[in-house]
Amino acid sequence: MVSSNDVQRLFLQAVFSRGILSYQHALVLWEKCVDAVRAADPTLDVSASKKRADWDAFVVSINKALNCLDLEFRHVMDESTGLEMYAIVNTRGDEIAQMATDYTPAEIAYFRAIVEQIMLAPNQCYSLSSLAALREVNSLKTNMTKSQAEAVLNSLVAKGWLLKSKRGRYSLSTRTLLELLPYLKSHYPDECLECTICMEIVTRGVACSTAKCQTRMHQHCFTKLRARHARTQCPTCQCDWPQDANALRAVGEAAIRDGQPEGRRVRRKSTAEASDAESEGDNRMDEDEPEPSQPSPPQQRRKQKKKAVAMDDGDEEEEEEAPRRSGRRG
């Protein structure tokens, strides 16, 4: 029997089949779902509205229904276009493991390694070249070949988890930022930069050129800031900014040149991890330590004692020999 709750069910089915969609696309789906329910039962009091307050109330009702499943209908601004994007994400457990249900453990580990190198990329470029991505296979304890790794990368791009630019560089997609934001903030707190305007994560945008200034901004946020003020200044250090965003320091793929060396970086360990590693290293050194080439202090003391005894015996013999020699002279 048709009910008003069928609007939510139809809408969620449509969202699951699409993965991620824009705000405008979501409004169209909402209207289509309402029309389908009305066609089945015209007596039902269901409606869709383009008013923001009505949409927000609809999203709240959806999240109440998804809460028991540890899911959430979440939104984030696309870094390149500034469009508001929506997706259903997990709110519990290992985000990467939940994301990659279609992938093997080795492929999940490879994806995690790619994410790490993107987050630790030099000059805040938040991207990784194709060659560096394939070399990452060598750091994993798996039998994955480079051809298999290339197939995994193509799959991740096709399913919207990674972006591949015309330069052949991989970066994090909007879908990945939506799904894995808690994972990124917990594992890479120092690398997760926030936009000064919208306070969301920045992996592509602009940065203030003043030394030690921490202002980072999406391109679309910079455009809005420039439109509101005739004279654009840094919101933090108040220095004058050029009207062209290309004149500012880049954050993202534009921050690195083609052919620039990309050394593999390893995530810095926390103090607890470092101390544990040092203690484990000390234990291994104690277990595997070879026999010392020099005698230990107790051995040295024993040798010195024997030498002293030998010297005392020698002195006694000389004292006995001395009277004999003196007696012969007499």
C-alpha positions as CSV (number, residue, x, y, z in Angstrom):
1,M,0.0,0.0,0.0
2,V,1.3,3.4,-1.0
3,S,2.2,5.9,1.8
4,S,3.9,9.2,2.2
5,N,7.0,7.4,3.4
6,D,7.4,6.0,-0.1
7,V,8.8,9.4,-1.1
8,Q,11.8,8.9,1.1
9,R,12.2,5.3,-0.1
10,L,12.2,6.2,-3.8
11,F,14.5,9.2,-3.1
12,L,17.0,7.0,-1.3
13,Q,17.0,4.4,-4.0
14,A,17.7,7.1,-6.6
15,V,20.6,8.5,-4.5
16,F,22.1,5.0,-3.9
17,S,22.1,4.3,-7.6
18,R,23.9,7.6,-8.4
19,G,26.5,7.8,-5.6
20,I,26.9,11.5,-5.5
21,L,24.7,14.3,-6.8
22,S,24.4,18.1,-6.8
23,Y,21.8,20.1,-4.8
24,Q,19.9,20.9,-8.0
25,H,19.9,17.3,-9.1
26,A,18.6,16.3,-5.6
27,L,15.7,18.7,-5.9
28,V,14.7,17.3,-9.2
29,L,14.8,13.7,-7.8
30,W,12.7,14.8,-4.9
31,E,10.0,16.3,-7.2
32,K,10.0,13.1,-9.3
33,C,9.6,10.9,-6.3
34,V,6.6,13.1,-5.1
35,D,5.0,12.9,-8.6
36,A,5.4,9.1,-8.6
37,V,3.7,8.7,-5.2
38,R,0.9,11.2,-6.1
39,A,0.3,9.2,-9.3
40,A,-0.1,6.0,-7.3
41,D,-2.4,7.7,-4.7
42,P,-3.7,11.2,-5.4
43,T,-5.2,11.5,-1.9
44,L,-1.8,11.5,-0.1
45,D,-0.6,14.9,1.2
46,V,2.9,15.0,-0.2
47,S,4.7,17.8,-1.8
48,A,8.2,19.0,-2.9
49,S,9.4,22.6,-2.6
50,K,12.4,24.5,-3.9
51,K,12.5,26.6,-0.7
52,R,15.7,25.9,1.2
53,A,13.9,25.5,4.5
54,D,11.6,22.8,3.1
55,W,14.6,21.0,1.6
56,D,16.5,21.1,4.9
57,A,13.5,19.7,6.7
58,F,13.3,16.9,4.1
59,V,17.0,16.1,4.7
60,V,16.5,16.0,8.4
61,S,13.7,13.5,8.0
62,I,15.9,11.3,5.8
63,N,18.8,11.3,8.3
64,K,16.4,10.3,11.1
65,A,15.4,7.3,9.0
66,L,19.1,6.5,8.2
67,N,20.4,7.0,11.7
68,C,19.6,3.4,12.9
69,L,21.7,2.1,9.9
70,D,24.7,4.3,10.8
71,L,24.3,6.3,7.5
72,E,23.9,10.0,6.8
73,F,22.8,12.0,3.8
74,R,25.7,14.5,3.9
75,H,26.7,17.5,1.8
76,V,30.0,19.3,1.0
77,M,30.9,22.0,-1.5
78,D,32.8,20.9,-4.6
79,E,36.2,22.5,-4.5
80,S,36.4,23.1,-8.3
81,T,32.9,24.3,-9.1
82,G,31.5,25.4,-5.7
83,L,28.4,23.3,-6.2
84,E,26.7,21.8,-3.2
85,M,27.1,18.0,-3.5
86,Y,25.2,15.3,-1.6
87,A,25.9,11.6,-0.9
88,I,24.9,8.9,1.6
89,V,28.0,8.1,3.7
90,N,28.8,5.8,6.6
91,T,29.1,7.3,10.0
92,R,30.7,4.3,11.8
93,G,33.8,2.2,11.6
94,D,36.7,2.3,9.2
95,E,35.6,4.6,6.4
96,I,38.0,3.2,3.8
97,A,36.9,-0.4,4.5
98,Q,33.3,0.6,4.3
99,M,33.9,2.5,1.1
100,A,35.8,-0.3,-0.7
101,T,33.4,-3.2,-0.2
102,D,33.9,-4.2,-3.8
103,Y,37.7,-4.3,-3.4
104,T,40.0,-6.9,-2.0
105,P,42.1,-6.3,1.1
106,A,45.2,-5.8,-1.0
107,E,43.4,-3.2,-3.2
108,I,42.1,-1.4,-0.1
109,A,45.7,-1.2,1.3
110,Y,46.8,0.1,-2.1
111,F,44.1,2.8,-2.1
112,R,45.1,3.7,1.5
113,A,48.7,4.1,0.4
114,I,47.6,6.4,-2.5
115,V,45.5,8.5,-0.2
116,E,48.5,8.9,2.2
117,Q,50.9,10.0,-0.6
118,I,48.3,12.5,-1.8
119,M,47.8,14.0,1.6
120,L,51.6,14.1,2.2
121,A,52.4,15.5,-1.2
122,P,55.0,18.3,-1.3
123,N,54.1,22.0,-1.6
124,Q,50.5,21.3,-0.6
125,C,49.9,20.0,-4.1
126,Y,47.6,17.2,-2.8
127,S,48.2,15.1,-6.0
128,L,50.3,12.2,-7.1
129,S,51.7,11.5,-10.6
130,S,50.8,8.3,-12.4
131,L,54.4,6.9,-12.1
132,A,54.5,7.7,-8.3
133,A,51.2,6.0,-7.9
134,L,52.4,2.8,-9.6
135,R,55.7,2.9,-7.6
136,E,53.6,2.8,-4.4
137,V,53.0,-0.9,-5.1
138,N,56.6,-1.6,-4.1
139,S,55.9,-0.3,-0.6
140,L,53.1,-2.9,0.0
141,K,53.7,-6.5,1.2
142,T,51.4,-7.9,-1.6
143,N,51.8,-9.8,-4.8
144,M,50.0,-7.0,-6.8
145,T,51.7,-6.3,-10.1
146,K,51.9,-2.8,-11.6
147,S,49.4,-3.8,-14.3
148,Q,47.0,-4.8,-11.6
149,A,47.6,-1.6,-9.8
150,E,46.9,0.4,-12.9
151,A,43.6,-1.5,-13.3
152,V,42.7,-0.6,-9.6
153,L,43.5,3.1,-10.3
154,N,41.3,3.1,-13.4
155,S,38.5,1.5,-11.3
156,L,38.8,4.1,-8.5
157,V,38.6,6.9,-11.1
158,A,35.6,5.3,-12.8
159,K,33.8,4.9,-9.6
160,G,34.5,8.5,-8.5
161,W,36.9,7.8,-5.6
162,L,39.9,9.5,-7.4
163,L,40.3,12.2,-10.0
164,K,42.8,12.0,-12.8
165,S,43.7,15.2,-14.5
166,K,45.0,15.9,-18.0
167,R,48.5,16.0,-16.6
168,G,48.0,12.4,-15.4
169,R,48.0,13.3,-11.7
170,Y,45.6,11.7,-9.2
171,S,43.8,13.7,-6.5
172,L,41.0,13.2,-4.1
173,S,37.5,13.5,-5.4
174,T,34.5,15.2,-3.8
175,R,33.0,11.8,-3.0
176,T,36.2,10.8,-1.2
177,L,36.3,14.0,0.8
178,L,32.6,13.4,1.8
179,E,33.1,9.7,2.8
180,L,36.6,9.8,4.2
181,L,36.7,13.2,6.0
182,P,36.7,11.7,9.5
183,Y,39.5,9.3,8.4
184,L,41.6,12.1,6.9
185,K,41.2,14.4,9.9
186,S,42.2,11.7,12.3
187,H,45.2,10.4,10.4
188,Y,46.5,13.6,8.8
189,P,45.5,16.4,11.2
190,D,48.4,18.6,10.1
191,E,47.7,18.2,6.4
192,C,44.0,18.9,6.6
193,L,43.8,22.6,5.8
194,E,40.5,24.5,6.3
195,C,39.2,27.2,4.0
196,T,39.2,30.6,5.9
197,I,35.8,31.4,4.3
198,C,33.7,28.2,4.4
199,M,35.7,26.3,7.0
200,E,35.7,23.1,4.9
201,I,38.8,21.1,3.9
202,V,41.0,22.5,1.1
203,T,42.9,20.3,-1.3
204,R,42.7,22.7,-4.3
205,G,42.5,26.5,-4.1
206,V,44.8,29.4,-3.3
207,A,47.0,30.5,-0.4
208,C,48.2,33.8,1.0
209,S,51.7,34.6,-0.3
210,T,52.8,36.2,3.0
211,A,55.3,34.0,4.9
212,K,53.8,32.0,7.8
213,C,50.2,33.2,7.0
214,Q,47.9,30.3,7.3
215,T,45.1,31.6,5.0
216,R,43.9,28.9,2.6
217,M,40.8,29.4,0.4
218,H,38.8,27.6,-2.3
219,Q,38.8,29.2,-5.7
220,H,35.0,29.8,-5.6
221,C,35.4,31.3,-2.1
222,F,38.0,33.7,-3.3
223,T,35.7,34.7,-6.2
224,K,32.9,35.4,-3.7
225,L,35.2,37.4,-1.5
226,R,36.5,39.5,-4.4
227,A,32.9,40.1,-5.6
228,R,31.9,41.5,-2.1
229,H,34.9,43.8,-1.7
230,A,36.4,46.3,-4.2
231,R,39.8,45.9,-2.5
232,T,40.7,42.3,-1.8
233,Q,42.7,41.7,1.3
234,C,43.9,38.6,3.2
235,P,41.3,37.9,5.9
236,T,44.2,37.0,8.3
237,C,47.2,39.2,7.7
238,Q,45.3,42.0,5.9
239,C,47.9,42.2,3.1
240,D,46.6,43.3,-0.3
241,W,45.7,40.6,-2.7
242,P,45.7,40.8,-6.5
243,Q,42.4,40.6,-8.3
244,D,43.5,37.6,-10.3
245,A,43.6,34.4,-8.2
246,N,46.3,33.0,-10.5
247,A,48.7,35.5,-9.0
248,L,48.3,33.9,-5.6
249,R,50.2,30.9,-4.3
250,A,48.4,27.8,-5.5
251,V,47.1,24.9,-3.4
252,G,46.5,21.7,-5.2
253,E,47.9,20.3,-8.5
254,A,48.9,23.7,-9.8
255,A,51.4,24.0,-6.9
256,I,53.8,21.4,-8.5
257,R,55.5,21.6,-11.9
258,D,55.8,18.7,-14.4
259,G,59.0,16.8,-13.8
260,Q,59.5,18.1,-10.3
261,P,60.9,15.3,-8.1
262,E,58.3,13.5,-5.9
263,G,60.0,11.6,-3.1
264,R,57.9,9.1,-1.2
265,R,57.0,10.5,2.1
266,V,56.1,8.5,5.2
267,R,53.6,9.8,7.7
268,R,55.1,11.2,10.9
269,K,54.5,9.0,13.9
270,S,52.9,10.3,17.0
271,T,55.0,10.4,20.2
272,A,53.5,7.3,21.6
273,E,54.1,5.4,18.3
274,A,57.6,6.7,18.2
275,S,58.4,5.6,21.7
276,D,56.9,2.2,21.1
277,A,59.0,1.8,18.0
278,E,62.2,2.9,19.8
279,S,61.5,0.4,22.6
280,E,60.9,-2.3,20.1
281,G,64.1,-1.4,18.3
282,D,66.0,-1.5,21.6
283,N,64.6,-4.9,22.3
284,R,65.6,-6.2,18.9
285,M,69.1,-4.7,19.4
286,D,69.4,-6.5,22.7
287,E,68.2,-9.8,21.2
288,D,70.3,-9.6,18.0
289,E,73.4,-7.9,19.5
290,P,76.6,-9.8,18.5
291,E,79.4,-10.7,20.8
292,P,81.4,-7.5,21.6
293,S,84.9,-7.3,20.1
294,Q,86.2,-5.7,23.3
295,P,85.9,-7.4,26.7
296,S,83.2,-6.2,29.0
297,P,84.1,-4.4,32.2
298,P,83.9,-7.5,34.4
299,Q,86.2,-9.3,32.0
300,Q,88.6,-6.4,32.0
301,R,88.7,-6.4,35.8
302,R,89.4,-10.1,35.9
303,K,92.2,-9.7,33.4
304,Q,93.7,-6.8,35.4
305,K,93.5,-8.8,38.6
306,K,95.3,-11.7,36.9
307,K,97.9,-9.4,35.6
308,A,98.4,-7.8,39.0
309,V,98.8,-11.3,40.6
310,A,101.3,-12.2,38.0
311,M,103.3,-9.0,38.6
312,D,103.3,-9.7,42.4
313,D,104.6,-13.2,41.8
314,G,107.3,-11.8,39.6
315,D,108.3,-9.4,42.3
316,E,108.6,-12.1,44.9
317,E,110.8,-14.2,42.5
318,E,113.0,-11.2,42.0
319,E,113.3,-10.6,45.7
320,E,114.3,-14.3,46.3
321,E,116.7,-14.2,43.4
322,A,118.3,-11.0,44.7
323,P,119.7,-12.5,48.0
324,R,121.1,-15.4,46.0
325,R,122.9,-13.1,43.7
326,S,124.1,-11.0,46.6
327,G,125.2,-14.2,48.5
328,R,127.2,-15.3,45.5
329,R,128.9,-12.0,45.4
330,G,129.8,-12.4,49.1
